[in-house]
Amino acid sequence: MNEIILKCENLHKYFPLPAEGELKVLRGLDLEIVSQSSTGIIGVSGSGKSTLLHILGSLDSPTKGKIFYEEKEMNKMSDEKLSNLRNAHFGFIFQFHYLISELTVIENVMLPYFIKTNRQNNGYAEKLLSDVGIFERKDYYPNQLSGGELQRAAIARALMNKPKIIFADEPTGELDNENAGKVFELLLNMVNKYKSSLIFVTHNNNFAKDLQKTYRLYLGQLEKI
């Protein structure tokens, strides 16, 4: 039986409004993520999907509530420990690829490993690029790639440190329907192959059927669907 590797309890996130009061985006939600699983979070634009993903991935802090990774409370970790945790155990894919324009594709893919170890690992980066189907583009620069190829490179980069969890924030949002479907299928295949858990945020309900669990974020709460 797969173990729970990430969970949040009674998670709240409020944002102050310009005049007075607060915008309550997350309202006491709970969530458990088990190892080697795929979880979707859907909802309309502005419902708080990205906010939730960023908090779960330690890119943002909750207003209140607790988050645990492998039974360790992330809220109590220092910024340095959280940074090390993100780099060693988490991978991130966003709607925009965020590849560094001055680096080649393979240099971009190797960057998380270089930050972690101060060493390069061309062989593993090349394997990942082969798996995502753009090995022949490894010495190209981001401005020489198509939108679908950029997201394939972003998937390879996210997997470079063999993360336990991949956080994907609308990674197909900028792609046409055909490429969006291909990138989504590739992402599922890659997390299965490399035994990562996937948390996939999207407004595209069509992807929900291929994920093991899907929740709708509505009025600050998660509803299983």
Secondary structure, 3 states (H helix, E strand, C coil): CCCEEEEEEEEEEEEECCCCCEEEEEEEEEEEEECCCEEEEECCCCCCHHHHHHHHCCCCCCCEEEEEECCEEHHHCCHHHHHHHHHHHEEEECCCCCCCCCCCHHHHHHHHHHHHHCCCCHHHHHHHHHHCCCHHHCCCCHHHCCHHHHHHHHHHHHCCCCCCEEEEECCCCCCCHHHHHHHHHHHHHHHHHCCCEEEEEECCHHHHHHCCEEEEEECCEEEEC
